[in-house]
């Protein structure tokens, strides 16, 4: 009889222990880390927001191997090359852009103002046009509509990224972002660089940074493969594209040629 009583007590204790362990396990599930977001879902959402934006500011800078360009019909001696260095412009859908572009002419950096309305481009530069507005194709074959074109625009290019992965969550200049990485065909990155990128073949590695707050495209970084003729020790061209100030109310009009100070 005493043995039966002890067995019953032991059974009750085991049941109580099992319940306690179950409760502990349930509490532990609440602390299970949240699985990381799907990179394809993040990028698809960011692409949709970019494609439907009414306006945004785009900023492009390069480092490493210089990017040689030709500015319209402006003729310079062959020994004076012209290189692209930096651009910051405001795009207004569907086809308007106002930008400031820094180009290096020999050892001097010239600030060039650009207004592009559809296929019409206007430029002004103290060095190249003596401070006067002229109608000139600054970027060969470029139209602002290219930035969001369905087949060749920035959203279309980002949709073609392969081998996409989520690197993790990080800070970009103090702003929390999701860092994605992948590869893209060189021929698909034309719009990301205002058509200035020099390569058309092969693959380009790129990093994409999306704001954790709102999931907007914040920054894209690409590195071109070195060309075969590059000198030993040359660093590859690195493109950094920032996109910011989405959906602001902006008006862009053609410059008034009679007002060379740029007042409208």
C-alpha positions as CSV (number, residue, x, y, z in Angstrom):
1,X,0.0,0.0,0.0
2,X,2.8,2.3,0.9
3,X,4.6,1.4,-2.4
4,X,1.4,2.3,-4.4
5,X,1.2,5.6,-2.7
6,X,4.8,6.4,-3.6
7,X,4.3,5.4,-7.2
8,X,1.2,7.7,-7.4
9,X,3.2,10.6,-5.9
10,X,6.0,10.0,-8.4
11,X,3.6,10.0,-11.3
12,X,2.1,13.3,-10.2
13,X,5.6,14.8,-9.9
14,X,6.5,13.6,-13.4
15,X,3.3,15.1,-14.9
16,X,4.0,18.4,-13.1
17,X,7.5,18.4,-14.5
18,X,6.3,17.7,-18.0
19,X,3.8,20.6,-17.8
20,X,6.6,22.9,-16.5
21,X,8.9,21.9,-19.3
22,X,6.1,22.4,-21.9
23,X,5.6,25.9,-20.5
24,X,9.3,26.7,-20.7
25,X,9.4,25.5,-24.3
26,X,6.4,27.6,-25.2
27,X,8.1,30.7,-23.7
28,X,11.2,29.9,-25.7
29,X,9.3,29.9,-29.0
30,X,8.3,33.5,-28.3
31,X,12.0,34.4,-28.3
32,X,12.7,32.6,-31.6
33,X,14.5,35.1,-34.0
34,X,12.4,36.4,-36.8
35,X,13.5,34.9,-40.1
36,X,15.2,37.3,-42.5
37,X,13.1,38.9,-45.2
38,X,13.1,37.4,-48.6
39,X,15.5,39.5,-50.8
40,X,13.3,39.0,-54.0
41,X,10.2,40.3,-52.2
42,X,12.2,43.3,-50.9
43,X,13.6,44.2,-54.3
44,X,10.3,43.7,-56.1
45,X,8.5,46.1,-53.8
46,X,11.3,48.6,-54.1
47,X,11.3,48.3,-57.9
48,X,7.5,49.0,-58.0
49,X,7.9,52.1,-55.8
50,X,10.7,53.5,-58.0
51,X,8.8,52.8,-61.2
52,X,5.8,54.7,-60.0
53,X,7.7,57.7,-58.5
54,X,6.6,61.1,-59.9
55,X,10.1,62.5,-59.2
56,X,13.4,61.7,-57.5
57,X,16.9,63.0,-57.2
58,X,19.7,60.8,-58.6
59,X,23.3,61.3,-57.7
60,X,26.1,59.5,-59.6
61,X,29.8,59.4,-58.7
62,X,32.8,57.4,-59.9
63,X,36.1,56.3,-58.7
64,X,39.0,54.2,-60.0
65,X,39.6,54.1,-63.7
66,X,38.4,57.4,-65.2
67,X,35.3,57.5,-67.4
68,X,36.1,59.2,-70.7
69,X,33.2,61.0,-72.4
70,X,32.5,63.2,-75.4
71,X,30.4,66.4,-74.9
72,X,28.2,66.9,-78.0
73,X,29.9,68.6,-80.9
74,X,32.4,70.5,-78.8
75,X,35.8,69.8,-80.2
76,X,38.9,69.7,-78.1
77,X,42.4,68.6,-79.0
78,X,43.1,64.9,-78.7
79,X,45.6,65.5,-75.9
80,X,42.9,67.1,-73.8
81,X,40.6,64.3,-72.7
82,X,37.2,64.9,-71.0
83,X,36.2,62.7,-68.1
84,X,33.0,62.3,-66.2
85,X,33.3,62.7,-62.4
86,X,30.0,63.4,-60.7
87,X,26.4,64.3,-61.4
88,X,23.4,65.2,-59.4
89,X,20.0,65.7,-61.1
90,X,16.3,65.9,-60.4
91,X,14.1,63.7,-62.6
92,X,10.5,64.5,-63.1
93,X,8.4,61.8,-64.8
94,X,8.0,61.1,-67.6
95,X,10.9,62.8,-69.4
96,X,12.4,65.8,-67.7
97,X,15.8,66.2,-65.9
98,X,17.8,69.1,-64.5
99,X,21.3,68.3,-63.4
100,X,24.7,69.6,-62.5
101,X,27.5,67.5,-63.9
102,X,31.2,67.8,-63.0
103,X,33.6,66.9,-65.9
104,X,37.3,67.0,-65.8
105,X,39.0,68.7,-68.8
106,X,42.7,68.2,-68.6
107,X,43.5,69.2,-65.0
108,X,40.5,71.4,-64.5
109,X,37.1,70.4,-63.2
110,X,34.2,72.1,-65.0
111,X,30.7,72.3,-63.6
112,X,28.2,71.8,-66.4
113,X,24.5,72.5,-66.0
114,X,22.1,70.3,-68.0
115,X,18.4,70.6,-68.7
116,X,16.9,67.7,-70.7
117,X,13.3,67.8,-71.9
118,X,12.5,64.7,-73.9
119,X,15.2,64.4,-76.6
120,X,16.2,68.1,-76.3
121,X,19.3,68.8,-74.2
122,X,20.6,72.2,-73.1
123,X,23.9,72.9,-71.4
124,X,25.8,75.8,-69.8
125,X,29.4,75.7,-68.6
126,X,31.8,78.5,-67.8
127,X,34.7,76.5,-69.4
128,X,32.9,74.9,-72.4
129,X,30.3,77.5,-73.4
130,X,31.6,80.7,-71.7
131,X,28.6,80.7,-69.3
132,X,26.0,80.7,-72.1
133,X,23.1,78.3,-72.5
134,X,23.4,76.3,-75.8
135,X,21.2,73.5,-77.1
136,X,23.7,70.6,-77.2
137,X,23.6,66.9,-76.8
138,X,25.6,66.5,-73.6
139,X,25.0,62.8,-73.2
140,X,24.9,61.0,-76.5
141,X,21.5,59.4,-77.2
142,X,20.2,60.0,-73.7
143,X,16.6,61.0,-72.8
144,X,15.3,61.4,-69.2
145,X,12.6,58.9,-70.1
146,X,15.3,56.3,-70.3
147,X,15.5,56.3,-66.5
148,X,12.1,54.6,-66.1
149,X,11.7,53.1,-69.6
150,X,9.8,49.7,-69.3
151,X,12.5,47.7,-71.1
152,X,15.7,49.6,-70.4
153,X,15.1,51.8,-67.3
154,X,16.4,51.5,-63.8
155,X,13.4,49.4,-62.5
156,X,13.8,47.0,-65.5
157,X,17.6,46.7,-64.9
158,X,17.0,45.9,-61.2
159,X,14.5,43.3,-62.1
160,X,17.2,41.5,-64.2
161,X,19.5,41.1,-61.2
162,X,20.6,37.5,-60.8
163,X,22.1,35.5,-57.9
164,X,20.3,37.9,-55.6
165,X,21.0,37.4,-51.9
166,X,20.4,39.3,-48.6
167,X,23.8,40.2,-47.2
168,X,22.1,41.6,-44.0
169,X,20.9,44.7,-42.3
170,X,23.4,47.5,-41.9
171,X,23.8,51.3,-41.6
172,X,24.5,53.5,-44.6
173,X,25.7,56.9,-43.4
174,X,23.7,56.3,-40.2
175,X,20.5,55.2,-42.0
176,X,19.3,51.6,-41.4
177,X,19.2,49.6,-44.7
178,X,18.8,46.1,-46.1
179,X,22.0,45.2,-48.1
180,X,21.3,43.0,-51.2
181,X,23.9,41.7,-53.6
182,X,23.8,40.1,-57.1
183,X,25.0,40.2,-60.6
184,X,23.7,41.8,-63.8
185,X,24.6,41.8,-67.5
186,X,26.6,44.8,-68.4
187,X,24.3,45.6,-71.3
188,X,21.4,46.1,-68.8
189,X,23.0,48.9,-66.7
190,X,22.9,51.7,-69.3
191,X,20.2,53.6,-67.5
192,X,21.9,53.4,-64.1
193,X,24.7,55.6,-65.3
194,X,22.9,58.1,-67.6
195,X,24.3,55.9,-70.5
196,X,27.9,56.7,-69.5
197,X,29.1,53.2,-68.6
198,X,31.7,52.1,-71.1
199,X,31.2,48.3,-71.2
200,X,28.5,46.3,-72.9
201,X,29.7,42.7,-72.5
202,X,30.1,40.5,-69.5
203,X,28.7,40.7,-66.0
204,X,28.8,43.4,-63.4
205,X,28.6,42.8,-59.6
206,X,26.3,45.2,-57.8
207,X,25.2,46.0,-54.2
208,X,21.8,47.4,-53.6
209,X,20.8,49.2,-50.4
210,X,17.1,49.5,-49.5
211,X,15.8,51.7,-46.7
212,X,14.3,49.5,-43.9
213,X,11.8,52.3,-43.4
214,X,9.6,52.2,-46.5
215,X,11.8,49.9,-48.6
216,X,12.9,52.6,-51.0
217,X,16.0,52.2,-53.2
218,X,18.7,54.3,-51.5
219,X,22.0,53.3,-53.1
220,X,23.3,51.1,-55.9
221,X,27.1,50.3,-56.2
222,X,28.6,48.7,-59.3
223,X,32.1,47.8,-60.2
224,X,33.1,47.5,-63.9
225,X,35.5,44.7,-65.0
226,X,38.9,46.2,-66.0
227,X,39.2,46.5,-69.8
228,X,41.9,44.5,-71.5
229,X,44.0,47.6,-72.3
230,X,44.0,48.8,-68.7
231,X,47.5,49.5,-67.2
232,X,48.9,47.2,-64.6
233,X,47.8,48.3,-61.1
234,X,44.7,50.2,-62.4
235,X,41.7,50.1,-60.2
236,X,38.3,49.2,-61.8
237,X,35.7,51.9,-62.2
238,X,33.3,51.9,-59.3
239,X,29.9,53.5,-59.8
240,X,27.9,54.8,-56.8
241,X,24.3,55.8,-57.5
242,X,22.2,57.3,-54.8
243,X,18.4,57.8,-55.2
244,X,16.6,60.2,-52.8
245,X,13.9,62.7,-52.2
246,X,11.1,60.7,-53.9
247,X,7.8,62.2,-55.1
248,X,8.6,65.9,-54.5
249,X,6.7,68.6,-56.5
250,X,9.2,69.9,-59.0
251,X,8.8,71.9,-62.2
252,X,11.5,71.8,-64.9
253,X,11.4,74.1,-67.9
254,X,13.7,75.0,-70.8
255,X,16.3,77.7,-70.0
256,X,15.7,81.2,-71.4
257,X,18.5,81.9,-73.8
258,X,18.2,85.7,-73.3
259,X,18.9,85.3,-69.6
260,X,22.4,83.8,-69.3
261,X,22.4,84.1,-65.5
262,X,19.8,81.3,-65.5
263,X,17.0,83.3,-64.0
264,X,13.5,82.4,-65.2
